[in-house]
Structures are given as structure tokens and as C-alpha cells.
Amino acid sequence: MLLVPLMMVLAQAPVTEDLPRAGLFGAGFNMEPVSIGPMQAFTRHGSVQGASLSTGVQIDLGTRWALRIHLEGSGAAGTDVNFAEFGLAPGFLYRWRDSAEQRWVPYAGAGLKFGGVGASRGLLGLEAAAVTAMDFDWDDFDHHDADPDTETRFGTFPEVWAGVEWHPNRWFGLTFQGSYTFARLVHTNVHMFQERVGVRFSL
């Protein structure tokens, strides 16, 4: 909750009048075909590490504010626990940007993720579900029952992120970002951290 007021204060900083939007032609349309990196999900009962992947676009709303829309997913598997999440994550970000030729552009933002999350019962501090051999009929392709040892939830989850863009020129760049997502699953708080490196093409 403190991030939004802070960003509003910082947004009052003067902007050079002739500062265009980002991109080769100043159109402010940025394509981010792939961002990848490690992730970690943890609760008070344990944690698990895995990988995270995203793709999306970023559209300038001005010289510093932008709308970010990403499709994201991550997964992790441990000895006794597993975790997965995915979703569409729109949000707004603010960039500390003062020049069209600026090489390093830090930013921060927040949004909502619309999607699903699933975690092994062990990660949630629950006893393993009682199953029988009939629950694991690997040869029956019409068997659609969910894994009894995994709890899932579909909904809306808050997400915040911060990072820096590196631009060797105005049409290409790399992004280095960390993000945090929170979900509540079976009365347990699940915290998700992702660190991604991505490529960007800007018009």
C-alpha cells in the first residue's frame, strides 16, 4: 500500500518538455517476447524453488508511466512438494526516465494477476491425502480426477515488481526484474518471488 503514494510523489518530478515516449520512433510500444529466471514459493511450512517464464507488452501512457500486460507462469518441484502458478498480470509502472538516450532506466509498479495457483498439501502444512491404487491409473486416459495431494485455487492475486531496463539503443533492451505475488490457499499464506531477465523491442 505504501508503493502507490511513493510513486505518486516521485511522479511530480519535472519532465523535460521534449522528452518523447520510449522506442525507436517514440511510439512507446514495447514488446517483451520472453523473460525467464528462477522463482521461489514459500509458506511457514516450507519452500520450493523452480523456474519462471513470462511474455507480454508494455505501452507508454506518457514519458514515465506505462501500462504493462504480461502472461506469466512458474513451476517448482521438490523432493516432497510441488508448486505451480499462472496468470494474466496487467498493471501500471513508473520509470525514472529523464532522457530518450538513457541507458539504465529503473522502474517500479504494481498490478493484479488473474489466474490460478496450486501447491502440494505438504507445502501448506496439511497431511497427505489418503489415496488408493485406483487413484493412479496411468493407463486410463479418460481419468480426469485432480491430484488428491494438490490444492488449487483460481482467483485474483496482488503483484508488485521493480527492476531496471538496459538500453544499448532505442529499439532494443534487456530487463532485469524482481517481482512478488501473494496468494492465500487453504487458510495458508503463499509467497512467490520471481527474478527474470528478458529481452525487449521498442517502437
TIZADREN-586730 format. One record per atom (N, C-alpha, C, O): residue number from 1; residue in one letter; chain; atom name; x, y, z. Coordinates in steps of 0.02 Angstrom, whole numbers. Layout:
BEGIN
NUM:A:A:CA:X:Y:Z
...
***
This chain:
BEGIN
1:M:A:N:41:-60:0
1:M:A:CA:0:0:0
1:M:A:C:43:63:0
1:M:A:O:20:116:-22
2:L:A:N:105:58:25
2:L:A:CA:148:116:27
2:L:A:C:179:132:-41
2:L:A:O:203:187:-52
3:L:A:N:179:83:-86
3:L:A:CA:212:92:-151
3:L:A:C:176:144:-193
3:L:A:O:209:184:-226
4:V:A:N:110:143:-195
4:V:A:CA:72:189:-237
4:V:A:C:82:262:-217
4:V:A:O:97:303:-260
5:P:A:N:75:281:-151
5:P:A:CA:88:350:-132
5:P:A:C:159:372:-148
5:P:A:O:170:429:-169
6:L:A:N:207:327:-137
6:L:A:CA:277:345:-152
6:L:A:C:286:359:-226
6:L:A:O:320:407:-245
7:M:A:N:256:317:-268
7:M:A:CA:262:327:-340
7:M:A:C:228:393:-361
7:M:A:O:253:427:-406
8:M:A:N:172:410:-330
8:M:A:CA:138:473:-347
8:M:A:C:181:533:-330
8:M:A:O:181:582:-367
9:V:A:N:217:530:-274
9:V:A:CA:261:585:-254
9:V:A:C:318:591:-304
9:V:A:O:335:646:-326
10:L:A:N:348:534:-321
10:L:A:CA:405:535:-368
10:L:A:C:383:559:-437
10:L:A:O:423:589:-474
11:A:A:N:321:546:-453
11:A:A:CA:296:565:-520
11:A:A:C:291:641:-528
11:A:A:O:283:665:-584
12:Q:A:N:295:679:-473
12:Q:A:CA:291:751:-477
12:Q:A:C:357:782:-500
12:Q:A:O:360:843:-513
13:A:A:N:410:741:-507
13:A:A:CA:473:767:-530
13:A:A:C:465:796:-600
13:A:A:O:428:769:-640
14:P:A:N:500:852:-615
14:P:A:CA:492:884:-680
14:P:A:C:514:839:-737
14:P:A:O:562:802:-730
15:V:A:N:479:844:-792
15:V:A:CA:495:806:-852
15:V:A:C:515:854:-907
15:V:A:O:482:905:-918
16:T:A:N:570:839:-942
16:T:A:CA:591:881:-997
16:T:A:C:535:883:-1050
16:T:A:O:510:831:-1070
17:E:A:N:517:943:-1072
17:E:A:CA:460:951:-1116
17:E:A:C:468:912:-1181
17:E:A:O:418:887:-1208
18:D:A:N:529:908:-1208
18:D:A:CA:538:874:-1271
18:D:A:C:556:800:-1263
18:D:A:O:577:769:-1312
19:L:A:N:547:772:-1204
19:L:A:CA:561:701:-1193
19:L:A:C:507:659:-1227
19:L:A:O:449:663:-1207
20:P:A:N:524:620:-1277
20:P:A:CA:474:578:-1311
20:P:A:C:460:515:-1271
20:P:A:O:493:501:-1222
21:R:A:N:411:478:-1293
21:R:A:CA:399:412:-1265
21:R:A:C:455:365:-1287
21:R:A:O:495:382:-1331
22:A:A:N:458:308:-1256
22:A:A:CA:512:261:-1270
22:A:A:C:505:231:-1340
22:A:A:O:451:232:-1369
23:G:A:N:560:205:-1366
23:G:A:CA:558:170:-1430
23:G:A:C:594:205:-1486
23:G:A:O:609:265:-1482
24:L:A:N:608:168:-1538
24:L:A:CA:645:194:-1595
24:L:A:C:610:254:-1626
24:L:A:O:643:303:-1645
25:F:A:N:543:251:-1632
25:F:A:CA:505:305:-1663
25:F:A:C:467:347:-1611
25:F:A:O:427:390:-1629
26:G:A:N:479:334:-1547
26:G:A:CA:445:370:-1494
26:G:A:C:372:351:-1488
26:G:A:O:332:389:-1461
27:A:A:N:354:291:-1514
27:A:A:CA:284:269:-1510
27:A:A:C:265:242:-1442
27:A:A:O:207:240:-1424
28:G:A:N:316:221:-1403
28:G:A:CA:302:196:-1336
28:G:A:C:271:127:-1333
28:G:A:O:237:111:-1284
29:F:A:N:281:87:-1385
29:F:A:CA:255:18:-1386
29:F:A:C:314:-29:-1379
29:F:A:O:359:-30:-1421
30:N:A:N:314:-69:-1326
30:N:A:CA:370:-113:-1310
30:N:A:C:347:-185:-1308
30:N:A:O:301:-203:-1271
31:M:A:N:379:-227:-1348
31:M:A:CA:364:-299:-1349
31:M:A:C:416:-336:-1309
31:M:A:O:476:-326:-1318
32:E:A:N:393:-379:-1264
32:E:A:CA:437:-419:-1222
32:E:A:C:422:-493:-1234
32:E:A:O:383:-523:-1196
33:P:A:N:451:-523:-1287
33:P:A:CA:433:-591:-1306
33:P:A:C:448:-644:-1254
33:P:A:O:412:-693:-1249
34:V:A:N:502:-635:-1216
34:V:A:CA:518:-686:-1166
34:V:A:C:559:-657:-1109
34:V:A:O:606:-618:-1120
35:S:A:N:541:-676:-1049
35:S:A:CA:578:-661:-988
35:S:A:C:581:-725:-948
35:S:A:O:530:-759:-940
36:I:A:N:639:-742:-923
36:I:A:CA:647:-806:-889
36:I:A:C:694:-798:-830
36:I:A:O:739:-756:-830
37:G:A:N:684:-840:-779
37:G:A:CA:728:-838:-721
37:G:A:C:703:-884:-666
37:G:A:O:654:-919:-674
38:P:A:N:738:-884:-609
38:P:A:CA:719:-927:-554
38:P:A:C:660:-899:-514
38:P:A:O:645:-839:-517
39:M:A:N:626:-942:-477
39:M:A:CA:572:-921:-433
39:M:A:C:575:-962:-369
39:M:A:O:605:-1016:-366
40:Q:A:N:542:-936:-318
40:Q:A:CA:537:-971:-254
40:Q:A:C:467:-960:-226
40:Q:A:O:442:-904:-226
41:A:A:N:437:-1013:-202
41:A:A:CA:372:-1008:-167
41:A:A:C:383:-1035:-96
41:A:A:O:415:-1087:-87
42:F:A:N:356:-999:-47
42:F:A:CA:365:-1024:21
42:F:A:C:305:-1006:64
42:F:A:O:271:-957:53
43:T:A:N:295:-1047:114
43:T:A:CA:246:-1036:167
43:T:A:C:282:-1046:233
43:T:A:O:342:-1059:234
44:R:A:N:246:-1041:288
44:R:A:CA:278:-1052:353
44:R:A:C:293:-1126:364
44:R:A:O:324:-1145:414
45:H:A:N:271:-1168:317
45:H:A:CA:283:-1240:324
45:H:A:C:340:-1265:280
45:H:A:O:361:-1322:287
46:G:A:N:366:-1223:235
46:G:A:CA:420:-1244:193
46:G:A:C:425:-1202:130
46:G:A:O:388:-1153:122
47:S:A:N:471:-1221:86
47:S:A:CA:482:-1183:24
47:S:A:C:503:-1231:-31
47:S:A:O:522:-1288:-19
48:V:A:N:499:-1205:-93
48:V:A:CA:519:-1244:-151
48:V:A:C:544:-1195:-205
48:V:A:O:517:-1140:-211
49:Q:A:N:595:-1216:-243
49:Q:A:CA:624:-1173:-294
49:Q:A:C:610:-1202:-364
49:Q:A:O:605:-1262:-372
50:G:A:N:604:-1157:-413
50:G:A:CA:591:-1179:-481
50:G:A:C:609:-1126:-531
50:G:A:O:656:-1088:-521
51:A:A:N:571:-1123:-587
51:A:A:CA:585:-1076:-641
51:A:A:C:522:-1038:-659
51:A:A:O:466:-1061:-648
52:S:A:N:532:-978:-686
52:S:A:CA:477:-933:-703
52:S:A:C:485:-908:-775
52:S:A:O:541:-896:-798
53:L:A:N:429:-898:-809
53:L:A:CA:430:-877:-879
53:L:A:C:373:-828:-891
53:L:A:O:319:-836:-863
54:S:A:N:385:-777:-931
54:S:A:CA:332:-729:-947
54:S:A:C:342:-701:-1017
54:S:A:O:396:-702:-1045
55:T:A:N:287:-674:-1045
55:T:A:CA:288:-640:-1109
55:T:A:C:234:-586:-1107
55:T:A:O:183:-594:-1074
56:G:A:N:245:-531:-1143
56:G:A:CA:195:-479:-1142
56:G:A:C:215:-416:-1177
56:G:A:O:262:-415:-1217
57:V:A:N:178:-362:-1162
57:V:A:CA:191:-297:-1193
57:V:A:C:189:-243:-1138
57:V:A:O:162:-252:-1084
58:Q:A:N:220:-187:-1156
58:Q:A:CA:218:-128:-1112
58:Q:A:C:203:-68:-1157
58:Q:A:O:237:-57:-1206
59:I:A:N:151:-30:-1138
59:I:A:CA:128:26:-1179
59:I:A:C:134:90:-1139
59:I:A:O:106:97:-1085
60:D:A:N:172:138:-1166
60:D:A:CA:183:201:-1131
60:D:A:C:117:240:-1126
60:D:A:O:81:247:-1175
61:L:A:N:104:266:-1066
61:L:A:CA:47:311:-1056
61:L:A:C:70:383:-1054
61:L:A:O:30:429:-1050
62:G:A:N:135:393:-1056
62:G:A:CA:167:458:-1054
62:G:A:C:242:447:-1058
62:G:A:O:264:394:-1080
63:T:A:N:280:497:-1037
63:T:A:CA:353:490:-1040
63:T:A:C:380:445:-984
63:T:A:O:435:419:-990
64:R:A:N:341:436:-929
64:R:A:CA:366:397:-873
64:R:A:C:318:341:-851
64:R:A:O:341:289:-828
65:W:A:N:253:351:-858
65:W:A:CA:205:300:-838
65:W:A:C:192:252:-896
65:W:A:O:194:272:-955
66:A:A:N:179:189:-880
66:A:A:CA:165:140:-932
66:A:A:C:117:87:-907
66:A:A:O:114:72:-847
67:L:A:N:80:57:-954
67:L:A:CA:36:1:-940
67:L:A:C:73:-63:-960
67:L:A:O:99:-68:-1015
68:R:A:N:76:-110:-915
68:R:A:CA:112:-173:-926
68:R:A:C:62:-231:-923
68:R:A:O:24:-236:-875
69:I:A:N:63:-274:-974
69:I:A:CA:19:-333:-977
69:I:A:C:61:-394:-993
69:I:A:O:90:-399:-1047
70:H:A:N:66:-440:-946
70:H:A:CA:108:-499:-955
70:H:A:C:68:-563:-942
70:H:A:O:25:-564:-898
71:L:A:N:84:-615:-979
71:L:A:CA:60:-682:-966
71:L:A:C:117:-719:-933
71:L:A:O:171:-727:-962
72:E:A:N:106:-743:-872
72:E:A:CA:159:-770:-831
72:E:A:C:144:-840:-806
72:E:A:O:86:-859:-797
73:G:A:N:195:-879:-796
73:G:A:CA:188:-945:-767
73:G:A:C:252:-967:-733
73:G:A:O:306:-947:-754
74:S:A:N:246:-1007:-682
74:S:A:CA:305:-1033:-648
74:S:A:C:289:-1100:-617
74:S:A:O:231:-1116:-605
75:G:A:N:341:-1140:-606
75:G:A:CA:332:-1206:-578
75:G:A:C:393:-1227:-538
75:G:A:O:448:-1205:-553
76:A:A:N:382:-1269:-489
76:A:A:CA:437:-1292:-447
76:A:A:C:421:-1362:-422
76:A:A:O:363:-1379:-410
77:A:A:N:472:-1402:-415
77:A:A:CA:464:-1471:-391
77:A:A:C:520:-1487:-343
77:A:A:O:579:-1479:-359
78:G:A:N:501:-1511:-284
78:G:A:CA:549:-1532:-234
78:G:A:C:543:-1606:-220
78:G:A:O:507:-1642:-254
79:T:A:N:578:-1628:-170
79:T:A:CA:576:-1699:-151
79:T:A:C:506:-1720:-129
79:T:A:O:482:-1773:-149
80:D:A:N:475:-1678:-89
80:D:A:CA:409:-1695:-62
80:D:A:C:354:-1646:-81
80:D:A:O:295:-1659:-69
81:V:A:N:372:-1589:-111
81:V:A:CA:322:-1538:-125
81:V:A:C:329:-1513:-197
81:V:A:O:382:-1514:-227
82:N:A:N:272:-1490:-224
82:N:A:CA:270:-1462:-291
82:N:A:C:229:-1397:-289
82:N:A:O:189:-1386:-243
83:F:A:N:241:-1355:-339
83:F:A:CA:206:-1291:-342
83:F:A:C:201:-1268:-414
83:F:A:O:247:-1279:-454
84:A:A:N:146:-1235:-431
84:A:A:CA:137:-1206:-498
84:A:A:C:89:-1148:-494
84:A:A:O:43:-1147:-453
85:E:A:N:100:-1099:-537
85:E:A:CA:54:-1042:-542
85:E:A:C:57:-1013:-612
85:E:A:O:109:-1018:-646
86:F:A:N:2:-982:-634
86:F:A:CA:0:-949:-699
86:F:A:C:-53:-895:-696
86:F:A:O:-97:-896:-653
87:G:A:N:-48:-847:-743
87:G:A:CA:-99:-796:-744
87:G:A:C:-83:-740:-792
87:G:A:O:-27:-733:-816
88:L:A:N:-133:-698:-805
88:L:A:CA:-126:-637:-844
88:L:A:C:-119:-580:-794
88:L:A:O:-162:-571:-751
89:A:A:N:-65:-541:-800
89:A:A:CA:-49:-491:-749
89:A:A:C:-44:-421:-779
89:A:A:O:11:-401:-801
90:P:A:N:-99:-383:-781
90:P:A:CA:-95:-313:-802
90:P:A:C:-78:-269:-742
90:P:A:O:-94:-285:-685
91:G:A:N:-46:-213:-756
91:G:A:CA:-29:-167:-702
91:G:A:C:3:-104:-729
91:G:A:O:14:-97:-790
92:F:A:N:19:-58:-684
92:F:A:CA:50:6:-703
92:F:A:C:118:12:-672
92:F:A:O:130:-14:-617
93:L:A:N:164:46:-707
93:L:A:CA:231:56:-680
93:L:A:C:254:127:-693
93:L:A:O:231:161:-738
94:Y:A:N:301:148:-651
94:Y:A:CA:331:214:-657
94:Y:A:C:405:205:-669
94:Y:A:O:439:167:-635
95:R:A:N:432:242:-719
95:R:A:CA:503:238:-737
95:R:A:C:538:303:-720
95:R:A:O:512:357:-734
96:W:A:N:597:298:-690
96:W:A:CA:638:356:-676
96:W:A:C:677:372:-740
96:W:A:O:736:354:-747
97:R:A:N:644:405:-786
97:R:A:CA:669:416:-854
97:R:A:C:674:491:-868
97:R:A:O:625:527:-860
98:D:A:N:733:514:-889
98:D:A:CA:745:585:-900
98:D:A:C:771:602:-969
98:D:A:O:775:660:-988
99:S:A:N:790:550:-1008
99:S:A:CA:819:562:-1073
99:S:A:C:800:506:-1121
99:S:A:O:793:448:-1101
100:A:A:N:790:523:-1185
100:A:A:CA:773:473:-1235
100:A:A:C:831:425:-1247
100:A:A:O:820:369:-1269
101:E:A:N:893:446:-1232
101:E:A:CA:951:404:-1242
101:E:A:C:976:373:-1177
101:E:A:O:1031:347:-1174
102:Q:A:N:936:374:-1125
102:Q:A:CA:956:348:-1059
102:Q:A:C:969:273:-1064
102:Q:A:O:926:235:-1086
103:R:A:N:1028:252:-1042
103:R:A:CA:1047:181:-1047
103:R:A:C:1013:139:-993
103:R:A:O:987:85:-1007
104:W:A:N:1014:162:-931
104:W:A:CA:986:124:-874
104:W:A:C:925:160:-849
104:W:A:O:929:219:-829
105:V:A:N:868:125:-848
105:V:A:CA:804:155:-828
105:V:A:C:773:113:-772
105:V:A:O:745:60:-786
106:P:A:N:778:134:-709
106:P:A:CA:746:96:-655
106:P:A:C:670:107:-656
106:P:A:O:646:159:-680
107:Y:A:N:633:59:-629
107:Y:A:CA:561:65:-628
107:Y:A:C:532:24:-571
107:Y:A:O:565:-20:-543
108:A:A:N:469:39:-555
108:A:A:CA:432:0:-504
108:A:A:C:358:4:-522
108:A:A:O:336:53:-552
109:G:A:N:320:-48:-503
109:G:A:CA:250:-48:-520
109:G:A:C:211:-99:-480
109:G:A:O:238:-136:-439
110:A:A:N:146:-101:-494
110:A:A:CA:101:-147:-458
110:A:A:C:41:-163:-503
110:A:A:O:24:-124:-547
111:G:A:N:11:-220:-490
111:G:A:CA:-48:-240:-529
111:G:A:C:-82:-300:-497
111:G:A:O:-70:-315:-439
112:L:A:N:-124:-332:-536
112:L:A:CA:-161:-391:-513
112:L:A:C:-148:-448:-562
112:L:A:O:-142:-438:-622
113:K:A:N:-143:-508:-535
113:K:A:CA:-135:-567:-577
113:K:A:C:-200:-608:-575
113:K:A:O:-223:-627:-521
114:F:A:N:-228:-620:-634
114:F:A:CA:-289:-660:-640
114:F:A:C:-269:-730:-664
114:F:A:O:-247:-738:-721
115:G:A:N:-275:-779:-621
115:G:A:CA:-253:-845:-640
115:G:A:C:-263:-896:-586
115:G:A:O:-311:-893:-547
116:G:A:N:-218:-945:-582
116:G:A:CA:-225:-999:-534
116:G:A:C:-159:-1016:-501
116:G:A:O:-106:-1001:-527
117:V:A:N:-165:-1048:-444
117:V:A:CA:-106:-1070:-407
117:V:A:C:-120:-1138:-378
117:V:A:O:-176:-1152:-356
118:G:A:N:-70:-1181:-377
118:G:A:CA:-77:-1248:-348
118:G:A:C:-16:-1267:-309
118:G:A:O:40:-1252:-329
119:A:A:N:-26:-1300:-253
119:A:A:CA:30:-1320:-210
119:A:A:C:16:-1387:-177
119:A:A:O:-41:-1403:-162
120:S:A:N:69:-1424:-166
120:S:A:CA:63:-1488:-130
120:S:A:C:38:-1475:-59
120:S:A:O:53:-1423:-30
121:R:A:N:1:-1522:-32
121:R:A:CA:-26:-1515:35
121:R:A:C:30:-1508:87
121:R:A:O:22:-1474:138
122:G:A:N:87:-1539:74
122:G:A:CA:143:-1534:120
122:G:A:C:169:-1463:126
122:G:A:O:190:-1443:180
123:L:A:N:168:-1424:71
123:L:A:CA:190:-1354:72
123:L:A:C:141:-1311:111
123:L:A:O:160:-1257:135
124:L:A:N:79:-1334:117
124:L:A:CA:27:-1297:153
124:L:A:C:19:-1320:225
124:L:A:O:-25:-1296:261
125:G:A:N:61:-1367:246
125:G:A:CA:57:-1392:314
125:G:A:C:0:-1440:326
125:G:A:O:-23:-1448:382
126:L:A:N:-24:-1473:272
126:L:A:CA:-79:-1520:277
126:L:A:C:-54:-1592:270
126:L:A:O:-2:-1603:239
127:E:A:N:-89:-1638:299
127:E:A:CA:-71:-1708:291
127:E:A:C:-85:-1731:219
127:E:A:O:-131:-1706:187
128:A:A:N:-45:-1777:196
128:A:A:CA:-55:-1803:128
128:A:A:C:-123:-1836:124
128:A:A:O:-146:-1868:171
129:A:A:N:-155:-1828:67
129:A:A:CA:-222:-1857:57
129:A:A:C:-217:-1932:53
129:A:A:O:-169:-1960:26
130:A:A:N:-266:-1966:81
130:A:A:CA:-268:-2039:78
130:A:A:C:-290:-2060:8
130:A:A:O:-344:-2040:-14
131:V:A:N:-250:-2099:-26
131:V:A:CA:-265:-2121:-94
131:V:A:C:-260:-2197:-98
131:V:A:O:-229:-2230:-56
132:T:A:N:-290:-2223:-150
132:T:A:CA:-285:-2295:-163
132:T:A:C:-254:-2305:-231
132:T:A:O:-242:-2257:-268
133:A:A:N:-240:-2367:-248
133:A:A:CA:-210:-2382:-313
133:A:A:C:-255:-2360:-370
133:A:A:O:-231:-2344:-424
134:M:A:N:-321:-2358:-359
134:M:A:CA:-367:-2338:-411
134:M:A:C:-359:-2265:-430
134:M:A:O:-379:-2244:-484
135:D:A:N:-330:-2224:-384
135:D:A:CA:-320:-2153:-398
135:D:A:C:-263:-2141:-446
135:D:A:O:-256:-2085:-471
136:F:A:N:-221:-2190:-461
136:F:A:CA:-164:-2181:-504
136:F:A:C:-165:-2233:-560
136:F:A:O:-119:-2274:-568
137:D:A:N:-218:-2229:-600
137:D:A:CA:-225:-2273:-657
137:D:A:C:-193:-2239:-717
137:D:A:O:-227:-2204:-755
138:W:A:N:-127:-2248:-725
138:W:A:CA:-90:-2211:-776
138:W:A:C:-111:-2231:-847
138:W:A:O:-98:-2193:-894
139:D:A:N:-144:-2288:-856
139:D:A:CA:-163:-2310:-922
139:D:A:C:-232:-2286:-943
139:D:A:O:-253:-2296:-1000
140:D:A:N:-266:-2254:-897
140:D:A:CA:-334:-2232:-912
140:D:A:C:-332:-2158:-931
140:D:A:O:-329:-2115:-888
141:F:A:N:-333:-2144:-997
141:F:A:CA:-327:-2075:-1019
141:F:A:C:-392:-2036:-1010
141:F:A:O:-393:-1976:-1021
142:D:A:N:-446:-2070:-991
142:D:A:CA:-508:-2034:-979
142:D:A:C:-517:-2016:-905
142:D:A:O:-568:-1990:-885
143:H:A:N:-465:-2030:-865
143:H:A:CA:-468:-2016:-794
143:H:A:C:-449:-1943:-781
143:H:A:O:-391:-1925:-790
144:H:A:N:-498:-1902:-762
144:H:A:CA:-487:-1830:-757
144:H:A:C:-486:-1805:-685
144:H:A:O:-488:-1745:-674
145:D:A:N:-484:-1849:-636
145:D:A:CA:-483:-1826:-567
145:D:A:C:-418:-1789:-553
145:D:A:O:-365:-1809:-576
146:A:A:N:-423:-1735:-514
146:A:A:CA:-364:-1695:-495
146:A:A:C:-321:-1735:-447
146:A:A:O:-344:-1781:-413
147:D:A:N:-257:-1717:-445
147:D:A:CA:-211:-1748:-398
147:D:A:C:-237:-1736:-327
147:D:A:O:-244:-1678:-307
148:P:A:N:-252:-1788:-288
148:P:A:CA:-280:-1779:-221
148:P:A:C:-231:-1748:-172
148:P:A:O:-251:-1725:-119
149:D:A:N:-166:-1746:-189
149:D:A:CA:-117:-1718:-143
149:D:A:C:-100:-1646:-161
149:D:A:O:-52:-1618:-134
150:T:A:N:-137:-1615:-207
150:T:A:CA:-125:-1546:-228
150:T:A:C:-188:-1504:-217
150:T:A:O:-243:-1524:-235
151:E:A:N:-179:-1446:-187
151:E:A:CA:-233:-1399:-177
151:E:A:C:-226:-1343:-228
151:E:A:O:-171:-1318:-239
152:T:A:N:-281:-1322:-258
152:T:A:CA:-279:-1269:-309
152:T:A:C:-330:-1214:-294
152:T:A:O:-379:-1225:-258
153:R:A:N:-316:-1156:-322
153:R:A:CA:-363:-1100:-315
153:R:A:C:-357:-1055:-376
153:R:A:O:-302:-1042:-400
154:F:A:N:-414:-1032:-401
154:F:A:CA:-416:-985:-456
154:F:A:C:-445:-920:-430
154:F:A:O:-494:-919:-393
155:G:A:N:-413:-864:-449
155:G:A:CA:-437:-800:-425
155:G:A:C:-393:-743:-447
155:G:A:O:-360:-746:-499
156:T:A:N:-392:-690:-406
156:T:A:CA:-354:-629:-419
156:T:A:C:-303:-620:-363
156:T:A:O:-320:-624:-304
157:F:A:N:-240:-608:-382
157:F:A:CA:-186:-603:-332
157:F:A:C:-147:-539:-344
157:F:A:O:-132:-522:-401
158:P:A:N:-130:-503:-290
158:P:A:CA:-90:-441:-298
158:P:A:C:-18:-457:-317
158:P:A:O:10:-508:-296
159:E:A:N:12:-413:-356
159:E:A:CA:81:-422:-377
159:E:A:C:116:-354:-380
159:E:A:O:87:-305:-403
160:V:A:N:177:-351:-356
160:V:A:CA:219:-291:-362
160:V:A:C:285:-311:-394
160:V:A:O:307:-369:-388
161:W:A:N:317:-264:-427
161:W:A:CA:381:-279:-459
161:W:A:C:424:-217:-462
161:W:A:O:399:-160:-457
162:A:A:N:489:-228:-469
162:A:A:CA:537:-174:-476
162:A:A:C:596:-201:-516
162:A:A:O:611:-260:-513
163:G:A:N:629:-157:-552
163:G:A:CA:685:-179:-592
163:G:A:C:719:-122:-628
163:G:A:O:710:-64:-610
164:V:A:N:758:-140:-678
164:V:A:CA:794:-90:-718
164:V:A:C:796:-113:-790
164:V:A:O:805:-173:-804
165:E:A:N:789:-66:-836
165:E:A:CA:796:-79:-907
165:E:A:C:865:-56:-930
165:E:A:O:889:-3:-910
166:W:A:N:897:-96:-973
166:W:A:CA:961:-76:-1003
166:W:A:C:951:-69:-1077
166:W:A:O:931:-116:-1111
167:H:A:N:965:-9:-1104
167:H:A:CA:953:6:-1174
167:H:A:C:1019:26:-1209
167:H:A:O:1041:82:-1202
168:P:A:N:1050:-21:-1247
168:P:A:CA:1109:-1:-1286
168:P:A:C:1090:45:-1343
168:P:A:O:1132:83:-1368
169:N:A:N:1026:42:-1364
169:N:A:CA:1000:88:-1414
169:N:A:C:925:96:-1401
169:N:A:O:900:69:-1352
170:R:A:N:890:133:-1443
170:R:A:CA:820:149:-1429
170:R:A:C:771:95:-1449
170:R:A:O:713:98:-1429
171:W:A:N:792:44:-1488
171:W:A:CA:745:-7:-1510
171:W:A:C:753:-74:-1476
171:W:A:O:709:-117:-1481
172:F:A:N:808:-84:-1441
172:F:A:CA:821:-149:-1409
172:F:A:C:844:-138:-1336
172:F:A:O:877:-88:-1321
173:G:A:N:825:-185:-1293
173:G:A:CA:846:-180:-1224
173:G:A:C:840:-246:-1187
173:G:A:O:810:-294:-1211
174:L:A:N:868:-247:-1128
174:L:A:CA:861:-303:-1082
174:L:A:C:829:-277:-1018
174:L:A:O:841:-221:-997
175:T:A:N:788:-319:-987
175:T:A:CA:757:-301:-923
175:T:A:C:780:-350:-869
175:T:A:O:787:-410:-880
176:F:A:N:793:-322:-810
176:F:A:CA:812:-361:-752
176:F:A:C:761:-344:-698
176:F:A:O:759:-288:-673
177:Q:A:N:721:-393:-679
177:Q:A:CA:663:-379:-636
177:Q:A:C:654:-431:-581
177:Q:A:O:667:-490:-590
178:G:A:N:631:-407:-524
178:G:A:CA:609:-449:-470
178:G:A:C:536:-434:-455
178:G:A:O:516:-376:-457
179:S:A:N:497:-485:-440
179:S:A:CA:426:-474:-425
179:S:A:C:404:-518:-366
179:S:A:O:434:-569:-350
180:Y:A:N:350:-495:-335
180:Y:A:CA:322:-531:-278
180:Y:A:C:247:-538:-288
180:Y:A:O:213:-489:-305
181:T:A:N:221:-598:-278
181:T:A:CA:149:-612:-283
181:T:A:C:126:-647:-219
181:T:A:O:162:-689:-191
182:F:A:N:67:-629:-197
182:F:A:CA:39:-659:-136
182:F:A:C:-26:-694:-152
182:F:A:O:-67:-669:-190
183:A:A:N:-35:-753:-122
183:A:A:CA:-98:-791:-129
183:A:A:C:-113:-825:-63
183:A:A:O:-68:-840:-24
184:R:A:N:-177:-836:-50
184:R:A:CA:-198:-872:10
184:R:A:C:-231:-936:-13
184:R:A:O:-281:-935:-49
185:L:A:N:-204:-992:9
185:L:A:CA:-226:-1057:-15
185:L:A:C:-239:-1103:45
185:L:A:O:-192:-1119:82
186:V:A:N:-301:-1124:54
186:V:A:CA:-322:-1167:110
186:V:A:C:-298:-1137:176
186:V:A:O:-265:-1170:216
187:H:A:N:-316:-1073:187
187:H:A:CA:-301:-1038:250
187:H:A:C:-226:-1030:263
187:H:A:O:-206:-1020:320
188:T:A:N:-186:-1034:211
188:T:A:CA:-113:-1027:218
188:T:A:C:-88:-973:170
188:T:A:O:-108:-972:112
189:N:A:N:-45:-929:194
189:N:A:CA:-15:-877:153
189:N:A:C:41:-907:110
189:N:A:O:87:-939:136
190:V:A:N:36:-897:45
190:V:A:CA:87:-921:-1
190:V:A:C:122:-861:-32
190:V:A:O:88:-818:-61
191:H:A:N:188:-857:-26
191:H:A:CA:226:-801:-52
191:H:A:C:268:-825:-111
191:H:A:O:300:-877:-107
192:M:A:N:267:-787:-165
192:M:A:CA:302:-806:-226
192:M:A:C:349:-750:-248
192:M:A:O:328:-693:-256
193:F:A:N:412:-767:-258
193:F:A:CA:462:-720:-282
193:F:A:C:489:-745:-349
193:F:A:O:506:-803:-356
194:Q:A:N:493:-699:-397
194:Q:A:CA:522:-716:-463
194:Q:A:C:577:-666:-480
194:Q:A:O:571:-606:-465
195:E:A:N:630:-690:-510
195:E:A:CA:683:-647:-536
195:E:A:C:692:-666:-610
195:E:A:O:708:-723:-626
196:R:A:N:681:-617:-654
196:R:A:CA:682:-632:-726
196:R:A:C:728:-585:-764
196:R:A:O:737:-527:-745
197:V:A:N:757:-611:-817
197:V:A:CA:794:-571:-866
197:V:A:C:757:-579:-932
197:V:A:O:743:-635:-954
198:G:A:N:741:-522:-965
198:G:A:CA:703:-526:-1027
198:G:A:C:731:-482:-1081
198:G:A:O:773:-439:-1069
199:V:A:N:708:-494:-1142
199:V:A:CA:727:-452:-1199
199:V:A:C:668:-408:-1217
199:V:A:O:610:-425:-1206
200:R:A:N:684:-350:-1247
200:R:A:CA:632:-301:-1264
200:R:A:C:648:-268:-1331
200:R:A:O:705:-252:-1346
201:F:A:N:594:-260:-1371
201:F:A:CA:599:-224:-1435
201:F:A:C:549:-167:-1431
201:F:A:O:491:-177:-1416
202:S:A:N:573:-106:-1445
202:S:A:CA:532:-46:-1435
202:S:A:C:525:-7:-1500
202:S:A:O:574:4:-1536
203:L:A:N:463:15:-1514
203:L:A:CA:449:55:-1574
203:L:A:C:439:128:-1556
203:L:A:O:427:169:-1600
***
